[in-house]
Amino acid sequence: MSMTSSGEEVVSPGKDEGFRFGDWKLVVVKSHIMGSACTNSCSSPTESNQQLCNFCRYEQELSLPSLPDMVFADNMLEVQHAEGGSINFTALDALKCVNNQQDTLQVAHANAWKEARADCEFAKKVVKPYDWTYTTDYRGTLKPPLSSIPTTERIDLDKLRVREEIKFYDEVFLYEDELDDNGSTRCVVKVRVMPSGFFVVLRHYLRVDMVLVRVNDTRLYSPAGASYVLRESSTREAPIQSLEVPHSVICDPDLVWQYLPVIREDIDKLIIES
């Protein structure tokens, strides 16, 4: 553990890294990709207090027919307040928000995609009753006394574009899948801390080749000295054929979102309840 010149506490190095910013502490946990099979003989008779391995825990807590190829089961970003309460971001909770009942792609798009790939083994997944793109509208997991209230306040994105010293930055992958080389789906959370405040972006990016691009973003911002967090979530999407941008832009989540129309938006404020 060490201190920066301005007095912020940094916990490093190792698996867990944290940064203290006023009354807030941002904790990052990173680990390897989860295995594709049980690693702990969880199905064998064992002591009752034995913990499930990540694979079996995901199998037990999720009702999805399959999981993304790359799941970072132990990765996490947690934003904690000194008075208690937090909002954290994990792969498990993100996948719990995936629709496990129906394919959420528009029928016309899905049919055109399947016809174009009649001989593709992966296309058969489209007919299964779940969202095979692993799209999530996850906005983070709140722990009391941090709670959500309605607000009309907005995050000043122009202010965030002003160049400032970056006191802390990290990127945490939650899950990713290349959809059998027919596109990409990934869920990533990024955090950065500046003298003016901290900023978090949770992004789910989906590209289904020849079909559409979708970006679900949740942004959190807390100004320096504030005991609240502004949270804005949006869904943006468009058919690929309607995007007049280079393919390299379509494949870059950090660029393409600016060219997608907003389909849905939610705004709230996270506060510490008395």
C-alpha positions in Angstrom: 0.0 0.0 0.0 1.3 3.5 -0.9 0.2 7.1 -1.0 0.2 9.5 -4.0 1.6 13.0 -3.6 -1.9 14.3 -3.2 -2.8 11.9 -0.4 -4.8 9.3 -2.3 -4.3 5.7 -1.1 -3.2 3.2 -3.7 -3.3 -0.6 -3.0 -1.0 -2.4 -5.2 0.4 -4.6 -6.7 -1.3 -8.0 -7.0 -4.6 -9.4 -7.9 -6.5 -6.6 -6.3 -5.9 -2.9 -6.9 -7.7 0.0 -5.3 -7.7 3.8 -5.4 -9.1 6.0 -2.7 -10.7 9.3 -3.9 -12.2 11.3 -1.1 -14.9 9.2 0.5 -14.9 6.8 -2.3 -12.7 3.7 -2.9 -12.5 2.0 -6.3 -11.4 -1.6 -6.1 -10.4 -3.6 -9.2 -10.0 -7.4 -9.1 -8.5 -9.2 -12.2 -8.0 -12.9 -12.8 -7.9 -15.5 -15.6 -10.6 -16.8 -17.9 -12.9 -19.3 -16.3 -12.5 -22.9 -17.4 -15.0 -24.8 -19.5 -15.5 -27.6 -17.0 -15.7 -28.3 -13.3 -12.3 -28.0 -11.6 -13.3 -29.1 -8.1 -15.3 -32.3 -8.4 -18.3 -30.4 -7.2 -20.7 -33.2 -8.3 -19.0 -35.7 -6.1 -20.0 -36.4 -2.5 -18.1 -33.8 -0.5 -18.3 -31.9 2.8 -21.4 -29.7 2.9 -19.3 -26.5 3.4 -17.3 -27.0 0.2 -17.6 -24.0 -2.1 -18.6 -24.6 -5.8 -16.0 -23.9 -8.4 -16.8 -20.9 -10.7 -18.0 -23.1 -13.5 -20.5 -25.0 -11.3 -21.6 -21.7 -9.6 -22.4 -20.2 -13.0 -24.2 -23.3 -14.1 -26.3 -23.3 -10.9 -27.1 -19.6 -10.8 -27.7 -19.0 -14.6 -30.4 -20.5 -16.7 -28.6 -20.1 -20.0 -28.1 -23.0 -22.4 -24.5 -21.9 -22.9 -22.0 -19.4 -21.8 -19.7 -17.0 -23.7 -16.4 -18.5 -24.7 -14.5 -16.2 -22.4 -15.9 -15.5 -19.0 -13.8 -13.7 -16.4 -15.6 -15.0 -13.4 -13.4 -13.4 -10.7 -13.0 -10.0 -12.4 -14.8 -7.1 -10.7 -14.9 -3.4 -10.3 -16.4 -2.1 -7.0 -17.1 1.5 -6.1 -17.4 1.8 -2.3 -18.4 4.7 -0.1 -16.8 5.3 3.3 -20.2 5.4 5.0 -21.1 2.0 3.5 -22.8 0.9 0.3 -21.3 0.2 -3.1 -22.0 -0.5 -6.7 -20.1 -3.3 -8.3 -19.8 -4.9 -11.7 -19.3 -8.7 -12.2 -19.7 -11.1 -15.1 -22.2 -13.3 -13.2 -24.6 -10.4 -12.5 -24.2 -9.1 -16.1 -25.1 -12.5 -17.5 -28.1 -12.8 -15.2 -29.6 -9.9 -17.2 -29.3 -11.8 -20.5 -32.7 -12.8 -21.9 -33.0 -16.6 -21.3 -36.4 -16.9 -22.9 -36.2 -15.6 -26.5 -33.9 -14.3 -29.2 -33.9 -10.5 -29.0 -32.8 -9.8 -32.5 -35.4 -8.4 -34.8 -37.0 -11.3 -36.7 -36.4 -9.8 -40.2 -32.7 -9.4 -39.4 -32.3 -12.8 -37.9 -34.0 -14.5 -40.9 -31.9 -12.7 -43.4 -28.8 -13.6 -41.4 -29.8 -17.3 -41.2 -30.6 -17.4 -45.0 -27.1 -16.0 -45.7 -25.5 -18.7 -43.6 -27.7 -21.7 -44.3 -24.8 -24.0 -44.1 -23.3 -22.4 -40.9 -23.4 -24.5 -37.8 -23.6 -21.4 -35.6 -26.8 -20.2 -37.3 -28.7 -23.1 -35.7 -28.2 -21.3 -32.3 -30.5 -18.5 -33.4 -33.6 -20.7 -33.1 -32.8 -21.6 -29.4 -35.1 -19.8 -26.9 -32.4 -17.5 -25.5 -30.4 -14.5 -26.5 -27.4 -16.1 -28.2 -25.7 -12.7 -28.5 -25.4 -12.4 -24.6 -26.7 -8.9 -24.8 -27.1 -7.5 -21.3 -28.8 -4.3 -19.9 -26.9 -4.7 -16.7 -26.3 -1.4 -14.8 -24.3 -2.6 -11.9 -25.2 -4.2 -8.6 -26.2 -1.8 -5.8 -25.5 -2.6 -2.1 -27.3 -0.5 0.6 -27.2 2.1 1.9 -26.3 3.2 -1.6 -29.6 3.5 -3.4 -31.1 5.0 -6.6 -33.4 8.1 -6.9 -34.8 9.8 -10.0 -33.0 12.9 -11.2 -32.9 15.3 -14.1 -29.1 16.0 -13.6 -26.9 14.9 -16.5 -23.3 14.0 -16.8 -21.3 16.8 -18.5 -19.6 14.8 -21.2 -17.9 18.0 -22.6 -16.3 18.5 -19.2 -15.0 14.9 -19.3 -13.3 15.6 -22.6 -11.1 18.3 -21.1 -7.6 17.0 -20.6 -6.7 16.3 -17.0 -4.2 14.3 -15.1 -5.2 10.6 -14.9 -4.7 9.6 -11.3 -6.0 6.1 -11.8 -7.2 4.0 -14.7 -8.1 0.4 -15.4 -10.1 -1.8 -17.7 -11.9 -4.9 -16.5 -13.2 -7.5 -19.0 -16.3 -9.4 -17.8 -17.0 -11.6 -20.8 -16.5 -11.9 -24.5 -17.5 -14.2 -27.4 -16.6 -14.0 -31.2 -20.0 -15.7 -32.1 -18.1 -18.4 -34.0 -16.4 -15.7 -36.2 -19.7 -14.2 -37.2 -19.4 -11.1 -35.0 -18.5 -10.1 -31.5 -20.1 -9.6 -28.2 -18.2 -8.3 -25.2 -18.9 -6.7 -21.8 -16.2 -4.5 -20.4 -16.0 -1.9 -17.6 -13.5 1.0 -17.5 -12.7 3.4 -14.7 -10.6 6.5 -14.6 -10.0 9.0 -11.8 -9.2 12.7 -12.5 -8.7 15.6 -10.0 -12.3 16.7 -10.9 -14.0 13.3 -10.2 -14.2 9.7 -11.2 -15.8 8.2 -14.3 -16.9 4.7 -15.0 -18.2 3.2 -18.2 -19.8 -0.3 -18.4 -20.2 -1.2 -22.1 -21.8 -4.1 -23.8 -20.9 -4.1 -27.5 -22.6 -6.4 -30.0 -21.8 -6.8 -33.7 -23.5 -9.5 -35.8 -22.0 -9.4 -39.2 -24.4 -8.3 -42.0 -27.1 -7.6 -39.4 -26.6 -4.9 -36.7 -24.4 -3.2 -34.2 -25.7 -2.5 -30.7 -24.0 -0.7 -27.8 -25.4 -0.7 -24.2 -23.6 1.8 -22.1 -23.9 2.7 -18.4 -21.9 5.8 -17.3 -21.2 6.8 -13.8 -19.7 10.1 -12.7 -19.1 11.6 -9.2 -17.5 15.1 -8.9 -14.7 15.6 -6.4 -16.0 16.0 -2.9 -19.5 14.7 -3.8 -21.2 11.9 -1.9 -23.4 10.9 -4.9 -23.0 9.3 -8.3 -24.8 10.3 -11.5 -25.7 7.2 -13.6 -26.9 7.3 -17.2 -27.7 4.2 -19.3 -28.4 4.0 -23.0 -29.1 1.6 -25.8 -27.9 2.5 -29.2 -28.2 0.3 -32.3 -28.5 0.3 -36.1 -28.5 -2.1 -39.0 -25.0 -2.4 -40.4 -26.2 -1.7 -43.9 -27.4 1.8 -42.8 -24.0 2.8 -41.3 -22.0 4.8 -43.8 -18.7 4.4 -41.9 -15.6 2.3 -42.5 -15.7 -1.4 -41.4 -12.8 -0.5 -38.9 -15.2 1.9 -37.2 -18.0 -0.7 -37.0 -15.5 -3.1 -35.3 -14.4 -0.5 -32.7 -16.8 -0.1 -29.8 -15.0 3.2 -28.7 -15.8 4.7 -32.1 -19.0 3.2 -33.5 -21.3 4.2 -30.6 -21.2 7.8 -31.7 -22.8 6.9 -35.0 -25.7 4.8 -33.5 -29.1 6.4 -32.7 -30.3 6.2 -29.1 -33.1 3.7 -28.7 -33.5 3.8 -24.9 -32.2 5.9 -22.0 -32.4 5.8 -18.2 -31.0 8.4 -15.8 -30.8 8.2 -12.0 -28.7 9.3 -9.1 -27.0 7.1 -6.5 -27.0 8.4 -3.0 -26.2 7.2 0.5 -29.4 6.8 2.5 -29.4 8.2 6.0 
